[in-house]
Structures are given as structure tokens and as C-alpha cells.
Amino acid sequence: MLQRRLMCTIRTPFSRLVQKTYGTMTTPIPKWSPTFVPIQSPEHTEVSSSAPLVRIVSYNILAQSYVKGISFPHSPSPCLRWKNRSKAVLERLLSFDADVLCLQELDEYESYYKSRLTREGYSSVYIQRSGRKRDGCGIFFKRSRMELVEEQVVDFNDLVPPPTEDTPEVPSEDDSQTGSDSVPVNNFKPEQSKSRSRSSSPVKAGPEVRGDPNDPRVRLKRDCVAILAAFRMLGAPNKFMILGNTHLYWDPEWADVKLAQARYLLLQIVKFQQGLCSKLDSNPLLLVCGDYNSTPGDQVYRYITSGSKQSSTLEGKTDSILEEKLTNLSLGSSESNRGEEQLPERAPLPLLSLYEEALVQ
């Protein structure tokens, strides 16, 4: 039996058509109870009875600026309006009863989500995408369970080689083309401090490209970001946790860009983790959440989880061409971004995929 639910109440003449199609709309939406798959195994996880349990949810909530009727012809137009959709999204998020919410495509942070989730017991950190993008990544955490120790933002535009007289800066794209308790960092500049306490083959140009897509300054400027946060668990004051939240570039034709972003993210996590371990004299738990725009088995997924870049071809691109492109795009830090670094054989962090563990069960 199919369960049909409408995510908003519509009080317009259109409601008669919706009622005919979907049935009555007066029944309250029940609290959603997801089916959780256990992923702990003796080989990888040992959970003691005294260890605090934390529920973490990662969710791409679809920024309102990307909600276009033409993209969702199956959805009644009133459901796409912010007044209705915002309530439905918030209700869904609260239904998880999560200790931590890692949200991607989070817009309306200051005007809506921050204040409403604060009333529900959450504090938050947030980073807006660079350029003219209006969404970003946020981490909301229950104040009763943990406290923020340190945070850091990651701007993947730092991979872009600096402009010169002969190579002026590439403009960013806008949305049409394509924290007190909170600590908002949405107005940061790449040259500012980002940590504080408390190719050779022709490439298809996507719709967001301005200029030569083989030019690293064009290809790498995707206005994508990530945010890292370290927490002290209140139920176990000597226990610390590092959380990362990111949203990598979307285009499947540009796997090299996603790989560059993934590697840069992991390098920044390593630095963040090392600094925290030294400062706290502790070895925090590390979890990296996000929308990687990747699927199990592709290059990005395999690189993040095992460091392996060996995979089948993507749309005619061989691994050798992909590796050469990555070299040309220069995967080093912004300080040494001159193209001399090679893609490493293995990722700098031995991350375990929770999806993979769940599928094995």
C-alpha cells in the first residue's frame, strides 16, 4: 500500500484539484519515523555502555532559490512557495529528533532557520557560499548535548590560482545560473583567518562556465564551501567530536573538480584535527557529512573512502586523463598552488563509509 502525504496545507481554489488527486488534506502529518540501519560492527566500532550516543542527520534541504516550478512539475505550485515549504522543511527536520543536523543548500539562515531552531534548543555554525550564491552549509547542535570548542571554514575557491595582470579574476556565478548561540561566518574573505576558538583534453562547458573550462581559474571557481566544527560532549567532558559538513560541485562531467575539492577538504580536516589533538591532548571522533554529488563506486567516493583513484571511465574520460587534469588544476593549498603536486595514491584520512557498512548488513 502506498502512503500518500502532502507536505503543506493549501487553502486556494486549487485545493479541490489536489483533494481529488491526493485525498483529504485535513489529516495532520504524522511524525516521521525513519528506519535506521545499524552500521556498527566489531571490526570497526566498539561501543561501551558508558559511551554517549549521538544522532546525526545529514540533509540537503534544497535552497529556496533553486525551487523553480519548471523543475518540479509534479509538485503543486503552492507547495513550492516559501511560506508553505519552510514550515514543511522545519517540521521534517524536527521530526528526526537529531542531536546534530548537518544541512546543505541552507539559505534563509538568518531570517528563518537560525531563530526557529534556536527556540528548539539548537545552536549553530554556518558558512554561506562564496560569490553571489545565497545558500551554504550549516551545523545545528543541541546545546543540552554538546558545546562548540572550535570551528573552521573551508572555501574551495582557494584552489583557484591568484589573478595576474594577464589573467584577471574570474567572476562568480549567481543563483540563476545553475551565530551568541550561532556563529555565522557567511561574510568571510579567503585571506582572513579561517579558524577561531569557542587539462589537457577538451571539456564540455556546463551552464555555469564563463571562459575557457580548461583554464584552472575558471574550472575551479565553483563557489563551494565546507565547515568544520569541534565539540565537547557534555555527558562525557573528556570526549570530543569533530564534524565536517560540505557540498561538493554537482556536474558529473567535472569529476576532476570534485576530486580536487575532496582532497582539499581532507587536507584541511587533517590540519584541523592535528591542531585540536595538540591543544586538547585528546583524539576526537571524526565524522564528515555532506552532499558529495557522488555515488558508491565513482572516483570521488572511492578516493574519500580508500584513497583509490582507480575506477572505470567517466563519459569517455580515462583515469590517466583525469589524473593529468587534476595535476594541471593543481591540488595544493592556496600558498603553493602552482601545479606541481600530484594526486596522491591514498586519501590523507582513513575514512570509513557508513553507506558501505549499511549496505553490507
Contacts in CASP RR format, 6 or more apart in sequence:
PFRMAT RR
TARGET T0000
AUTHOR 0000-0000-0000
METHOD contacts of the structure
MODEL  1
MLQRRLMCTIRTPFSRLVQKTYGTMTTPIPKWSPTFVPIQSPEHTEVSSS
APLVRIVSYNILAQSYVKGISFPHSPSPCLRWKNRSKAVLERLLSFDADV
LCLQELDEYESYYKSRLTREGYSSVYIQRSGRKRDGCGIFFKRSRMELVE
EQVVDFNDLVPPPTEDTPEVPSEDDSQTGSDSVPVNNFKPEQSKSRSRSS
SPVKAGPEVRGDPNDPRVRLKRDCVAILAAFRMLGAPNKFMILGNTHLYW
DPEWADVKLAQARYLLLQIVKFQQGLCSKLDSNPLLLVCGDYNSTPGDQV
YRYITSGSKQSSTLEGKTDSILEEKLTNLSLGSSESNRGEEQLPERAPLP
LLSLYEEALVQ
4 22 0 8 1.000
4 23 0 8 1.000
5 29 0 8 1.000
6 18 0 8 1.000
6 22 0 8 1.000
6 25 0 8 1.000
6 76 0 8 1.000
6 79 0 8 1.000
7 29 0 8 1.000
7 79 0 8 1.000
7 84 0 8 1.000
7 85 0 8 1.000
7 88 0 8 1.000
7 92 0 8 1.000
8 78 0 8 1.000
8 79 0 8 1.000
8 84 0 8 1.000
8 85 0 8 1.000
8 87 0 8 1.000
8 88 0 8 1.000
9 25 0 8 1.000
9 26 0 8 1.000
9 84 0 8 1.000
10 18 0 8 1.000
10 25 0 8 1.000
10 76 0 8 1.000
10 78 0 8 1.000
10 79 0 8 1.000
10 84 0 8 1.000
12 78 0 8 1.000
14 76 0 8 1.000
14 77 0 8 1.000
14 78 0 8 1.000
15 25 0 8 1.000
18 25 0 8 1.000
18 76 0 8 1.000
19 25 0 8 1.000
29 91 0 8 1.000
31 95 0 8 1.000
32 92 0 8 1.000
32 95 0 8 1.000
32 96 0 8 1.000
34 96 0 8 1.000
37 358 0 8 1.000
37 361 0 8 1.000
38 358 0 8 1.000
38 361 0 8 1.000
39 45 0 8 1.000
39 354 0 8 1.000
39 357 0 8 1.000
39 358 0 8 1.000
39 361 0 8 1.000
40 47 0 8 1.000
40 357 0 8 1.000
41 357 0 8 1.000
44 352 0 8 1.000
44 357 0 8 1.000
47 53 0 8 1.000
50 236 0 8 1.000
51 236 0 8 1.000
51 239 0 8 1.000
52 145 0 8 1.000
52 233 0 8 1.000
52 235 0 8 1.000
52 236 0 8 1.000
52 239 0 8 1.000
54 99 0 8 1.000
54 100 0 8 1.000
54 145 0 8 1.000
54 146 0 8 1.000
54 233 0 8 1.000
54 241 0 8 1.000
55 96 0 8 1.000
55 97 0 8 1.000
55 98 0 8 1.000
55 99 0 8 1.000
55 100 0 8 1.000
56 98 0 8 1.000
56 99 0 8 1.000
56 100 0 8 1.000
56 102 0 8 1.000
56 243 0 8 1.000
56 287 0 8 1.000
56 289 0 8 1.000
57 93 0 8 1.000
57 96 0 8 1.000
57 98 0 8 1.000
57 100 0 8 1.000
57 101 0 8 1.000
57 102 0 8 1.000
58 102 0 8 1.000
58 103 0 8 1.000
58 104 0 8 1.000
58 245 0 8 1.000
58 289 0 8 1.000
58 290 0 8 1.000
58 291 0 8 1.000
59 93 0 8 1.000
59 101 0 8 1.000
59 102 0 8 1.000
59 103 0 8 1.000
59 104 0 8 1.000
60 103 0 8 1.000
60 104 0 8 1.000
60 105 0 8 1.000
60 247 0 8 1.000
60 290 0 8 1.000
60 291 0 8 1.000
61 89 0 8 1.000
61 93 0 8 1.000
61 103 0 8 1.000
61 104 0 8 1.000
61 105 0 8 1.000
61 106 0 8 1.000
62 105 0 8 1.000
63 105 0 8 1.000
63 106 0 8 1.000
63 107 0 8 1.000
63 134 0 8 1.000
63 135 0 8 1.000
63 136 0 8 1.000
63 175 0 8 1.000
64 82 0 8 1.000
64 85 0 8 1.000
64 86 0 8 1.000
64 107 0 8 1.000
64 108 0 8 1.000
65 107 0 8 1.000
65 134 0 8 1.000
65 135 0 8 1.000
65 175 0 8 1.000
66 105 0 8 1.000
66 135 0 8 1.000
66 175 0 8 1.000
66 178 0 8 1.000
67 80 0 8 1.000
67 82 0 8 1.000
67 85 0 8 1.000
69 75 0 8 1.000
69 77 0 8 1.000
69 80 0 8 1.000
72 80 0 8 1.000
78 84 0 8 1.000
79 85 0 8 1.000
79 88 0 8 1.000
82 108 0 8 1.000
86 108 0 8 1.000
86 112 0 8 1.000
90 112 0 8 1.000
90 113 0 8 1.000
90 116 0 8 1.000
90 117 0 8 1.000
93 101 0 8 1.000
93 103 0 8 1.000
93 117 0 8 1.000
94 120 0 8 1.000
99 141 0 8 1.000
99 142 0 8 1.000
99 145 0 8 1.000
99 146 0 8 1.000
100 139 0 8 1.000
100 140 0 8 1.000
100 141 0 8 1.000
100 142 0 8 1.000
100 146 0 8 1.000
100 243 0 8 1.000
101 117 0 8 1.000
101 122 0 8 1.000
101 138 0 8 1.000
101 139 0 8 1.000
101 140 0 8 1.000
101 141 0 8 1.000
102 137 0 8 1.000
102 138 0 8 1.000
102 139 0 8 1.000
102 243 0 8 1.000
102 244 0 8 1.000
102 245 0 8 1.000
102 289 0 8 1.000
102 290 0 8 1.000
103 113 0 8 1.000
103 137 0 8 1.000
103 138 0 8 1.000
103 139 0 8 1.000
103 140 0 8 1.000
103 245 0 8 1.000
104 136 0 8 1.000
104 137 0 8 1.000
104 138 0 8 1.000
104 245 0 8 1.000
104 246 0 8 1.000
104 247 0 8 1.000
104 290 0 8 1.000
104 291 0 8 1.000
105 135 0 8 1.000
105 136 0 8 1.000
105 247 0 8 1.000
105 291 0 8 1.000
106 113 0 8 1.000
106 126 0 8 1.000
106 135 0 8 1.000
106 136 0 8 1.000
106 137 0 8 1.000
106 138 0 8 1.000
107 134 0 8 1.000
107 135 0 8 1.000
107 136 0 8 1.000
109 124 0 8 1.000
109 126 0 8 1.000
109 128 0 8 1.000
109 136 0 8 1.000
109 138 0 8 1.000
109 184 0 8 1.000
109 186 0 8 1.000
110 184 0 8 1.000
113 124 0 8 1.000
113 140 0 8 1.000
114 124 0 8 1.000
114 126 0 8 1.000
114 179 0 8 1.000
114 182 0 8 1.000
114 184 0 8 1.000
117 124 0 8 1.000
117 140 0 8 1.000
118 124 0 8 1.000
118 181 0 8 1.000
118 182 0 8 1.000
121 142 0 8 1.000
121 143 0 8 1.000
121 144 0 8 1.000
122 140 0 8 1.000
122 141 0 8 1.000
122 142 0 8 1.000
122 143 0 8 1.000
122 181 0 8 1.000
123 140 0 8 1.000
123 141 0 8 1.000
123 143 0 8 1.000
123 148 0 8 1.000
123 179 0 8 1.000
123 181 0 8 1.000
123 182 0 8 1.000
124 138 0 8 1.000
124 139 0 8 1.000
124 140 0 8 1.000
124 141 0 8 1.000
124 179 0 8 1.000
124 181 0 8 1.000
124 182 0 8 1.000
124 183 0 8 1.000
125 138 0 8 1.000
125 139 0 8 1.000
125 148 0 8 1.000
125 151 0 8 1.000
125 179 0 8 1.000
125 182 0 8 1.000
125 183 0 8 1.000
125 184 0 8 1.000
125 185 0 8 1.000
125 227 0 8 1.000
125 229 0 8 1.000
126 136 0 8 1.000
126 137 0 8 1.000
126 138 0 8 1.000
126 139 0 8 1.000
126 179 0 8 1.000
126 182 0 8 1.000
126 183 0 8 1.000
126 184 0 8 1.000
126 185 0 8 1.000
126 186 0 8 1.000
126 227 0 8 1.000
127 136 0 8 1.000
127 137 0 8 1.000
127 138 0 8 1.000
127 153 0 8 1.000
127 185 0 8 1.000
127 186 0 8 1.000
127 188 0 8 1.000
127 225 0 8 1.000
127 226 0 8 1.000
127 227 0 8 1.000
128 134 0 8 1.000
128 135 0 8 1.000
128 136 0 8 1.000
128 184 0 8 1.000
128 186 0 8 1.000
128 187 0 8 1.000
128 225 0 8 1.000
129 135 0 8 1.000
129 136 0 8 1.000
129 223 0 8 1.000
129 224 0 8 1.000
129 225 0 8 1.000
130 155 0 8 1.000
130 157 0 8 1.000
130 172 0 8 1.000
130 190 0 8 1.000
130 223 0 8 1.000
130 225 0 8 1.000
131 172 0 8 1.000
131 173 0 8 1.000
131 223 0 8 1.000
132 172 0 8 1.000
132 173 0 8 1.000
132 174 0 8 1.000
132 175 0 8 1.000
132 223 0 8 1.000
133 172 0 8 1.000
133 173 0 8 1.000
133 174 0 8 1.000
133 175 0 8 1.000
133 223 0 8 1.000
134 175 0 8 1.000
135 175 0 8 1.000
136 186 0 8 1.000
136 225 0 8 1.000
136 247 0 8 1.000
137 225 0 8 1.000
137 226 0 8 1.000
137 227 0 8 1.000
137 245 0 8 1.000
137 246 0 8 1.000
137 247 0 8 1.000
137 290 0 8 1.000
138 227 0 8 1.000
138 245 0 8 1.000
139 227 0 8 1.000
139 229 0 8 1.000
139 243 0 8 1.000
139 244 0 8 1.000
139 245 0 8 1.000
141 148 0 8 1.000
141 229 0 8 1.000
141 231 0 8 1.000
143 181 0 8 1.000
144 234 0 8 1.000
145 233 0 8 1.000
145 234 0 8 1.000
145 235 0 8 1.000
146 231 0 8 1.000
146 232 0 8 1.000
146 233 0 8 1.000
146 234 0 8 1.000
146 241 0 8 1.000
147 231 0 8 1.000
147 232 0 8 1.000
147 234 0 8 1.000
148 183 0 8 1.000
148 198 0 8 1.000
148 229 0 8 1.000
148 230 0 8 1.000
148 231 0 8 1.000
149 197 0 8 1.000
149 198 0 8 1.000
149 230 0 8 1.000
149 231 0 8 1.000
149 232 0 8 1.000
149 240 0 8 1.000
149 276 0 8 1.000
149 280 0 8 1.000
150 195 0 8 1.000
150 196 0 8 1.000
150 197 0 8 1.000
150 198 0 8 1.000
150 229 0 8 1.000
150 230 0 8 1.000
150 272 0 8 1.000
150 276 0 8 1.000
151 183 0 8 1.000
151 185 0 8 1.000
151 195 0 8 1.000
151 196 0 8 1.000
151 227 0 8 1.000
151 228 0 8 1.000
151 229 0 8 1.000
151 230 0 8 1.000
152 194 0 8 1.000
152 195 0 8 1.000
152 196 0 8 1.000
152 227 0 8 1.000
152 228 0 8 1.000
152 229 0 8 1.000
152 268 0 8 1.000
152 272 0 8 1.000
153 185 0 8 1.000
153 188 0 8 1.000
153 194 0 8 1.000
153 225 0 8 1.000
153 226 0 8 1.000
153 227 0 8 1.000
153 228 0 8 1.000
154 194 0 8 1.000
154 225 0 8 1.000
154 226 0 8 1.000
154 227 0 8 1.000
154 228 0 8 1.000
154 246 0 8 1.000
154 264 0 8 1.000
154 265 0 8 1.000
154 268 0 8 1.000
155 188 0 8 1.000
155 190 0 8 1.000
155 194 0 8 1.000
155 225 0 8 1.000
156 220 0 8 1.000
156 222 0 8 1.000
156 223 0 8 1.000
156 224 0 8 1.000
156 225 0 8 1.000
156 226 0 8 1.000
156 249 0 8 1.000
156 260 0 8 1.000
156 261 0 8 1.000
156 264 0 8 1.000
156 265 0 8 1.000
157 190 0 8 1.000
157 220 0 8 1.000
157 221 0 8 1.000
157 222 0 8 1.000
157 223 0 8 1.000
157 224 0 8 1.000
158 190 0 8 1.000
158 264 0 8 1.000
158 333 0 8 1.000
158 334 0 8 1.000
158 337 0 8 1.000
159 216 0 8 1.000
159 220 0 8 1.000
159 260 0 8 1.000
159 261 0 8 1.000
159 264 0 8 1.000
159 329 0 8 1.000
159 330 0 8 1.000
159 331 0 8 1.000
159 332 0 8 1.000
159 334 0 8 1.000
159 337 0 8 1.000
160 170 0 8 1.000
160 216 0 8 1.000
160 217 0 8 1.000
160 220 0 8 1.000
160 221 0 8 1.000
160 337 0 8 1.000
161 167 0 8 1.000
161 216 0 8 1.000
161 217 0 8 1.000
161 330 0 8 1.000
161 337 0 8 1.000
161 338 0 8 1.000
162 334 0 8 1.000
162 337 0 8 1.000
163 169 0 8 1.000
163 170 0 8 1.000
163 217 0 8 1.000
167 217 0 8 1.000
169 217 0 8 1.000
170 210 0 8 1.000
170 211 0 8 1.000
170 215 0 8 1.000
170 217 0 8 1.000
170 218 0 8 1.000
170 221 0 8 1.000
171 210 0 8 1.000
172 221 0 8 1.000
172 223 0 8 1.000
173 208 0 8 1.000
173 210 0 8 1.000
173 223 0 8 1.000
177 207 0 8 1.000
177 208 0 8 1.000
178 207 0 8 1.000
178 208 0 8 1.000
178 250 0 8 1.000
183 198 0 8 1.000
185 227 0 8 1.000
188 194 0 8 1.000
190 334 0 8 1.000
195 272 0 8 1.000
199 214 0 8 1.000
199 219 0 8 1.000
199 256 0 8 1.000
199 321 0 8 1.000
199 324 0 8 1.000
199 325 0 8 1.000
199 328 0 8 1.000
199 329 0 8 1.000
200 214 0 8 1.000
200 321 0 8 1.000
200 324 0 8 1.000
200 325 0 8 1.000
200 328 0 8 1.000
201 317 0 8 1.000
201 321 0 8 1.000
201 324 0 8 1.000
201 325 0 8 1.000
202 214 0 8 1.000
203 213 0 8 1.000
203 214 0 8 1.000
203 219 0 8 1.000
203 253 0 8 1.000
203 254 0 8 1.000
203 325 0 8 1.000
204 213 0 8 1.000
204 253 0 8 1.000
205 211 0 8 1.000
205 213 0 8 1.000
206 213 0 8 1.000
206 251 0 8 1.000
206 253 0 8 1.000
208 222 0 8 1.000
209 218 0 8 1.000
209 219 0 8 1.000
210 218 0 8 1.000
211 218 0 8 1.000
212 218 0 8 1.000
213 219 0 8 1.000
216 328 0 8 1.000
216 329 0 8 1.000
216 330 0 8 1.000
219 254 0 8 1.000
219 256 0 8 1.000
219 257 0 8 1.000
219 329 0 8 1.000
220 257 0 8 1.000
220 260 0 8 1.000
220 329 0 8 1.000
222 249 0 8 1.000
222 257 0 8 1.000
222 261 0 8 1.000
224 246 0 8 1.000
224 247 0 8 1.000
224 248 0 8 1.000
224 249 0 8 1.000
224 261 0 8 1.000
225 246 0 8 1.000
225 247 0 8 1.000
226 244 0 8 1.000
226 245 0 8 1.000
226 246 0 8 1.000
226 247 0 8 1.000
226 265 0 8 1.000
226 268 0 8 1.000
227 244 0 8 1.000
227 245 0 8 1.000
227 246 0 8 1.000
228 242 0 8 1.000
228 243 0 8 1.000
228 244 0 8 1.000
228 245 0 8 1.000
228 268 0 8 1.000
228 269 0 8 1.000
228 272 0 8 1.000
229 242 0 8 1.000
229 243 0 8 1.000
229 244 0 8 1.000
230 240 0 8 1.000
230 241 0 8 1.000
230 242 0 8 1.000
230 243 0 8 1.000
230 272 0 8 1.000
230 276 0 8 1.000
230 284 0 8 1.000
231 240 0 8 1.000
231 241 0 8 1.000
231 242 0 8 1.000
231 243 0 8 1.000
232 239 0 8 1.000
232 240 0 8 1.000
233 239 0 8 1.000
233 240 0 8 1.000
233 241 0 8 1.000
238 282 0 8 1.000
239 285 0 8 1.000
240 276 0 8 1.000
240 280 0 8 1.000
240 282 0 8 1.000
240 284 0 8 1.000
240 285 0 8 1.000
241 284 0 8 1.000
241 285 0 8 1.000
241 286 0 8 1.000
241 287 0 8 1.000
242 269 0 8 1.000
242 272 0 8 1.000
242 273 0 8 1.000
242 276 0 8 1.000
242 284 0 8 1.000
242 285 0 8 1.000
242 286 0 8 1.000
242 287 0 8 1.000
243 287 0 8 1.000
243 288 0 8 1.000
243 289 0 8 1.000
244 269 0 8 1.000
244 287 0 8 1.000
244 288 0 8 1.000
244 289 0 8 1.000
244 290 0 8 1.000
245 288 0 8 1.000
245 289 0 8 1.000
245 290 0 8 1.000
246 261 0 8 1.000
246 265 0 8 1.000
246 288 0 8 1.000
246 289 0 8 1.000
246 290 0 8 1.000
246 291 0 8 1.000
246 292 0 8 1.000
247 290 0 8 1.000
247 291 0 8 1.000
247 293 0 8 1.000
248 258 0 8 1.000
248 261 0 8 1.000
248 262 0 8 1.000
248 291 0 8 1.000
248 292 0 8 1.000
248 293 0 8 1.000
248 294 0 8 1.000
248 300 0 8 1.000
249 257 0 8 1.000
249 258 0 8 1.000
249 261 0 8 1.000
249 293 0 8 1.000
250 293 0 8 1.000
251 257 0 8 1.000
252 293 0 8 1.000
252 314 0 8 1.000
252 315 0 8 1.000
253 315 0 8 1.000
255 298 0 8 1.000
255 299 0 8 1.000
255 300 0 8 1.000
255 314 0 8 1.000
255 317 0 8 1.000
255 322 0 8 1.000
256 322 0 8 1.000
256 325 0 8 1.000
256 326 0 8 1.000
256 329 0 8 1.000
257 329 0 8 1.000
258 292 0 8 1.000
258 293 0 8 1.000
258 294 0 8 1.000
258 299 0 8 1.000
258 300 0 8 1.000
259 299 0 8 1.000
259 300 0 8 1.000
259 303 0 8 1.000
259 309 0 8 1.000
259 322 0 8 1.000
259 326 0 8 1.000
259 343 0 8 1.000
260 326 0 8 1.000
260 329 0 8 1.000
260 331 0 8 1.000
262 292 0 8 1.000
262 300 0 8 1.000
262 303 0 8 1.000
262 304 0 8 1.000
262 347 0 8 1.000
263 303 0 8 1.000
263 331 0 8 1.000
263 343 0 8 1.000
263 344 0 8 1.000
263 347 0 8 1.000
263 348 0 8 1.000
264 331 0 8 1.000
264 332 0 8 1.000
264 333 0 8 1.000
265 288 0 8 1.000
266 304 0 8 1.000
266 347 0 8 1.000
266 348 0 8 1.000
266 349 0 8 1.000
266 351 0 8 1.000
267 332 0 8 1.000
267 333 0 8 1.000
267 348 0 8 1.000
269 286 0 8 1.000
269 288 0 8 1.000
269 349 0 8 1.000
270 348 0 8 1.000
270 349 0 8 1.000
273 284 0 8 1.000
273 286 0 8 1.000
276 282 0 8 1.000
276 284 0 8 1.000
277 283 0 8 1.000
277 284 0 8 1.000
286 349 0 8 1.000
286 351 0 8 1.000
288 304 0 8 1.000
288 351 0 8 1.000
292 300 0 8 1.000
292 301 0 8 1.000
292 304 0 8 1.000
293 300 0 8 1.000
294 300 0 8 1.000
294 301 0 8 1.000
295 301 0 8 1.000
296 353 0 8 1.000
296 355 0 8 1.000
296 356 0 8 1.000
296 359 0 8 1.000
297 311 0 8 1.000
298 311 0 8 1.000
298 314 0 8 1.000
299 309 0 8 1.000
299 311 0 8 1.000
299 314 0 8 1.000
299 319 0 8 1.000
299 322 0 8 1.000
301 353 0 8 1.000
302 308 0 8 1.000
302 309 0 8 1.000
302 310 0 8 1.000
302 311 0 8 1.000
303 309 0 8 1.000
303 347 0 8 1.000
304 347 0 8 1.000
304 351 0 8 1.000
304 353 0 8 1.000
305 347 0 8 1.000
305 351 0 8 1.000
305 352 0 8 1.000
305 353 0 8 1.000
305 356 0 8 1.000
306 346 0 8 1.000
306 347 0 8 1.000
307 344 0 8 1.000
307 345 0 8 1.000
307 346 0 8 1.000
307 347 0 8 1.000
308 346 0 8 1.000
309 319 0 8 1.000
309 322 0 8 1.000
309 323 0 8 1.000
309 343 0 8 1.000
309 345 0 8 1.000
310 319 0 8 1.000
311 319 0 8 1.000
313 319 0 8 1.000
314 322 0 8 1.000
323 342 0 8 1.000
323 343 0 8 1.000
326 343 0 8 1.000
327 339 0 8 1.000
327 341 0 8 1.000
327 342 0 8 1.000
327 343 0 8 1.000
328 339 0 8 1.000
329 339 0 8 1.000
330 337 0 8 1.000
330 338 0 8 1.000
330 339 0 8 1.000
330 340 0 8 1.000
330 341 0 8 1.000
331 339 0 8 1.000
331 341 0 8 1.000
331 343 0 8 1.000
332 339 0 8 1.000
332 341 0 8 1.000
END
